[in-house]
Amino acid sequence: MTRMHSLRRSLLLSTAVLTSAALLLTGCSGAGSKAGEGADGDVTLTLATVNNPQMKDMEELKSSFEDSHPGIKVNFIQMEENDLRDAVTKDVATKGGQYDIVTVGSYEVPIWGQNDWLMDLTDRAASKADYDVDDLLPPVRDALTVDDKLYAVPFYGESSFLMYNKEMFDAAGLTMPEYPTWQEVGDFARKLKTPDVSGICLRGKPGWGEMFAALTPVVQTFGGNWFDKDWNATVNSPEFTEAVTFYTDLLKDAGEPDPVSTGFTECLNLFTKGKAAMWYDATSAAGSVESPELSDVAGKVGYVHAPVVKTEESGWLWAWNLAIPNTSKKQDAAWDFVSWATSKEYINLVGTTLGWSRVPPGSRTSTYNIPEYKDEASAFAGITLDIMNAVNPKQPGVDPQPWVGIQYVTIPEFQSLGNQVSQDLADVLAGRDTVKNVLDKGQALAQKAGDAQKK
């Protein structure tokens, strides 16, 4: 708990002076029993969320909730992933009260729950019979539970895999194995690269949840990691260096034109427009990739396990979840929406309204037993479930680690550490720095974070 209080103090210091816009928004949400109520007594919930396709679908379908819950309106504030993390972290840490519902990742939930920033949903979820909390996918639910308390519920869960354009592979006479190595993928990407098409799309946008969500599992399968089992930093180890050098070289040789500006959303756009032959990223992307309304390559894509080097698997484990800050004055209404948006009812609504390939994956076991979903999502549903159940968040790499997590380190300091090292690696991609120099600087930063865990 000492580290949690340290995080709170550092966040308070860093956000002591909020922008006038943020102050205005906070003032609008207000305090007191009438916060968020209009003249007619209606409650307006403010939901902060990432601008991923599944979240946009939720906003599109919110009228169904509002029709069945007269008096409750939901105002969506959608942000790019890095901006969302920054805005929500500042708000909950300073008790700003700007948001009634927040979209948070598996990394934040246990830390924030222990720090008393999030509402305990355990009793509410258990007492709502038709919610069926036991149906939540066990690995995802476990990541959101601390000391037997459930602090968030999953909107969708994911691992990672490699997507490839089958037509491009056939035209080039290439065959993708079910369990490719990174060396094989690198060779494919360089052969498939053309002036108009990237051989592969990889996240290069700075951010611990952008670049390093993809890069950390690569480091782990190469045999490296952020720390050893005793919290000694290993950022400039030979294995970490080899993995980062491979990743940045591959981006330079066969990646997208502007990797520093490219994260999940940008790779999704490139791949679905046929501008990339391969894409290594989240399994949750497949619903959009296979939607004829959203993708030019629907029906033309193959899915295989994330590439490996020294490990049997290299997928990550993540969920975007809905949580209610303790500062919200409208927690009952907020739970009404949260329980609706993460329910079996909502999954059926998406399937029947927008198409079964767009159903939020990886949140509920029952989703994978829906005949329509199994049929429409047959290209990716099975492999998604297999990978999510096969990955090992206790030891995803070659060596033991003193935390539970794959693409992140579950300590408050990792957010700043990952952000800084990824920002420095952007200079490598731009040709302004070397991998060695960046990782040597990262080693010093990581050691400070590791030393804090030894106290």
N, C-alpha and C positions, 0 to 999 in steps of 0.2 A: 504493500500500500504506500510505502514511502515514495516509490517511483511515480505512483499515480498523482500524489500531491505535488511532486516536483513538476510533473507535466502540467498540472493545473496552474502552478505559479508561473511557469515559463509562458504558457499561453496567455495568461492574464497580462503579463508584461508586454508581450508582442502585440496584443490587441487593445492596449489601454486607450489608444486613440483610434476610434473607428471612423470610417468615412461618413460624410454627412448623409449619403444615400442610405447606408446601413442603419444609421441612427433613425432616419425617417421611417424606414420599414419597421424597425423595432417598435418605434412609437405607435405605428399603425396597429401592430398586433396587441400592444398595450398590456396592462395588468388589470387584475380585478375580475369580478364575476361576469362582467358584461363584455370582456375582451372578445373581439371578433364577431360580435353580434350586430346585425343591422337594426334599422328602426323597427322592423317587423318581428324582431326576435330571432331571425335566422342565424345559424352559426356558420361562419366561414372558416374552413380549415386551410392552413397554408402548408403545402407539401413541397419540400425541396428534394429534387431527384436528378439523377444523371440523364443525359439526353440520348440514351440508348433506344433502339427500336422498340423493345418490349415496354419501356416506360412511356414512349409516345403512344403505344397502343392503349396503355392504361388510361392516359388522358383522353384518348378518343372515346373510350367506353365509360367514362365516369358518369355520363348522363344516366346510365342504367342504375347506378348506385343512388344518384340524386333523386331519380324518380321514385325509388323504393324507400327513400329516407327523406321525406318532406322536412324542410327546415335545415338541412345540412347541405352546404355548398363546399366544393373543394377547389382551391386555387393552386394550380401547379406552377412551380418555378423550376424550369429545367436548365441545367448547366452542364458545361463540359466537365469531364471527370475530375481534373485537377482543381477546377474552380469550385466544384461542389464540395470536395473534401475541405478546402480552405474555408469556405463560407460556413459550413455546418460545424466544423471543429471550433471555429471562433465563437459561434453562437452558443453552443452548448457549454463551452468552457467558461464563458463570461456570463452565463445565465441570461442571455439576451432575450430569449422568449420569442424570437422572430418566427420560428417554425413549430407547427403542431405535430407534423410527421416528417421524419427524415429518412432518406435512403442512405444506409451505411453498409459497409462491407464487413466480411468476416473478421478482418483484422481489428477494426475499431470496437466491435460489439463487446467482447470480453473486457477490454480495457475500460471502456466507458461505463459498462454495467457495474464493474467493481468500484468505479469512481462516483457512483450514484448520479450519473448524468441521464440515465435512461429508466423509463418506467418498467417495473417487473411485470411481465405479461403472463406469468405462469398460471395464476388462478383464473384469469379471464379466459385464456385459451383452453384450459381444462374443463371449465364449467359450461362452455358453449358446445353443446352436444354435436351439432351439425358441422362444427369446425374440424373435428377429428384431428387433434394435434398429434396423435400417434401415427398418422399417415405421412407426416413430414419426413423427408428422406433422412435416415439416421445420421449419416456423416455430417450433413449440413446442420441439422438440429443440434448435434453435439457441439458444434463450433459456436453456437449462439447461446449456450448454456454455461453458466458459471455458478458453482456451489448449488446445483440443482434449481437454479432460477433461469427462466427463459427471458432474455432481454430484447429479443427481436424475432421476427418470423420471416422466412425466406420468400421473396417474390420470385426469384429464379436462382438456381444453382448451376454451377458449371465446372468443368475441368477444361483441358485444352487438347487439341489435336491438330493434325495437318490436313488442310483442305487443298485439293488440286483439281485443275481443269482437265478433265479426261480427254476432251477433244484435242487440246494442245499436246498432251502426252502422246496420244495416238499419232498425231501428225508428225511428231518428232521421233517416233519409234521407241519411246521410253516406257518402262513398266515400273509402277510404284509398288514397293513391297508393303505388306500390312504393318510391319514394324521397321520403318526405315531408320537408318543412322543419320546423324547430322552430316557426316562426310558424303553420304549418298545424296542427301538433299542439296548440299552445296554444289555438287557436280551437276545435278538436274537443273538447278537455278541458273547456273552459268551457261548451260547449253540452251536454255529456253529464253534467255534474255534477248530482247530485240529493241530497236529504237522506240517502239510504241508499247511494248509489253514488258513489265518487270518479271524477272524469273521467280521472285518471291517477294511478298510484302511482310515486313517485320516491324514491330513497334520501335520507333526511334525517338518519339516525343518524350522529353524529360518528365520525370515523375516516378515516385516509388510504385505507384499503382498503374502507371503506363508502361514505360520502358522496362522496369524491373519486374513487372508481373510476368512478362515474357522471358526476360533475360535470366532471372534467378534460377528457374528450373533448368535452363541450359547450363548454367554454371554448375548446378548440382549433378547433372548427368555427366559432366566432364570430370567430376570428382572434387569440385571445390564447394565452398560455402562461405557465408559471411563470418561465422565464428566456429571454433572447435567446441568440443563438449565442455570445456572449462571457461568459456566466454573469452577466449583469446581471439583477437581479430585475425582473419586469414584472407583479407581482401587483395593483398598483393602476392598471394601464393602462386606457384606455377600453374596450378589447375584453374584458379579463378582467372588468371591472366590469359591462359590459353583459350578459355571459353569466350571471354570478352573480345579477344583479338579475332577469333573465328567469327563471332557475331557481327562485329563492326566491319570486318573485311567483306563478309558476305553482303552486307547492306551496300557497301561501296561498289562492289563488283556487279551485283545482280539485283539489288533492291530497288525500291521505288525512288522517283526523282528527288524528293525532298523528305528524307527520313526524319529529320529533326522536327518537322511539323506533322508527322504522321503517327497517330495512335490507333486505337480500335476503330473508331468511326471512320477515319480516313481510309484505313485498309479495307474496311467493309465496302466503302464506295468504289474503290479501285477494283476489288475482286469481283463484285457483282456486275461491274461494267465490262468485265473481260480484259482488264488492264493489268492483271497479274496472274501468272500461271499457278502459283501456290500461295497459300496464306497459312501461317502458323499462329493460332490464336484460340479464343474461347469457343467451347462447344456450343454455347448459347447463340453464336452467330449463325448456325446452320438454319434456323427457322427463317431468317431473313434471306439467306442465300438460296433457299429452296422455294421462296415465295415468288410466283410469276409476276405478281404486281410490283415487287420490289427489286427483282434481280433479272439480269439478262442471261445469267448462266444457270438458272434453275433447271434441274434435271441433268446437268452436264458435269456435276462435281462428284469427286470421290473423297472419302474420309478414311484416314488411317491414324494410328496411334502417334502421339507426339514423338519426334525423333529422339533417339538415345545415343549414348556413347558407352558409358560404363554401367548404367543401371538398366533394369528391365522395363521400367515405366518412367515417364518424365512429364506426366500431366500435372497440372496444378489442381487445387480445390478452392473454390470461391463461391460466394453467394452475395447477391445484392439483396438486402433485407429492408424491411420497413420497421421502424422503431418510433417510439413516442418519447420525446424529451420530458424530463420531469418538470420542466418549466411551463409546459403547455397548460393553459387554463381550460382546455376543452378535451380532456382525456377520454371521456366517455364517447363523444362523437368521433374522436380520432381512432379509437379502437373499433368502432363500427365500420369505419372505412378500411382500416388495416386488415381486419378479419375478412372483409368482403374481398379485397384485392388479392388476398393470399389463399382464397378458399377453392374448393372443388367447383363451386358455382361459377367463380370467375374463369377458371380454366375452361369450363364448358362454354361459357359465353364467348371467349376468344375463339375457340374452335368453330362454333356454329356461326359466328359473325364475321370473323376475319380470315378464317382458315386454320386447319389443325396444325399446319407446319409452324404457325406463329404462336402456338401455346407456350407460355413460360416454362422452360424445361428445368429439370433437376431440383424441384422443390417438393414434389409429392410422389410417393411410390405408386399411387393409384393412376397417375397420369399415364404410366407405361403399360397399363392394362386397358386403356380406352381403345376399342377396335379402330375407330376413325383415326386416332392419333398414330397408332401402330402402323396403319396402312399409309397415311400421307407422309409420316416422318420416318418411314422405313429405312431411308438412306443413312440416317444419322442417329436415330433414337437408341438403337441397340448398343452401338459403340460408345455413345455418351454414357449410358448407365454402366457399361462394363468398365470404362476408364474411371468413373467416379468411385466405383466400389473397389478398384484395384490400386489406386494411389495410396501412399502411406505418409500422412502428414507428420507422423512422429519421427520418421527417418526417410525423407524423400531422396537423399543423396547417398553417397558411398559411406560416409562416416556418421556416427551418432551426433545428434545435436541436442542442446539443452532447452529447446522450445518446441512447441507443436505448431506447425505451419509449413507450407511449401514455398509459395512465391513471396513470402514476407516473414519477418522475424517479429514475434509477438511481444515486443517491448515498445514503450512509448517513444523511445529515441529513434526507432527505425524510420519513422516518417520523415524526419529531418535528414537522417543519414542517407536514405535512398534517394530523396529528392536532390541532395547536393551532389552525390556521385553521378547520378544520371544527368544532371545539368553539366557537369564537367565532361561526361562522355559525349555530349552533344558537340563539344569542341573537337573531339576526335573525329566525329562524323563530318564535321566541317573542315577538317584538315588543319586545325589550329593547335592541336595538342597530340600527345602520344598516349597510348593505353598505359604504358609503364608509369608515366608521370601522374596520370589521373588516379590510378590504383594505389600508388604510393601515398598520395594525399588522402585517398579514401581509407587507407589502412590506419592513418593517424586518427581520423574521425571515428572510425569503427572501434578502435581500441578504447577511446573515451567512453563510448556507449557500452562496450563489453565490461570495462572496469566498473561501471555503475551497477552492473548486475552482480558483481562479486561482493558488494558491501552488505 
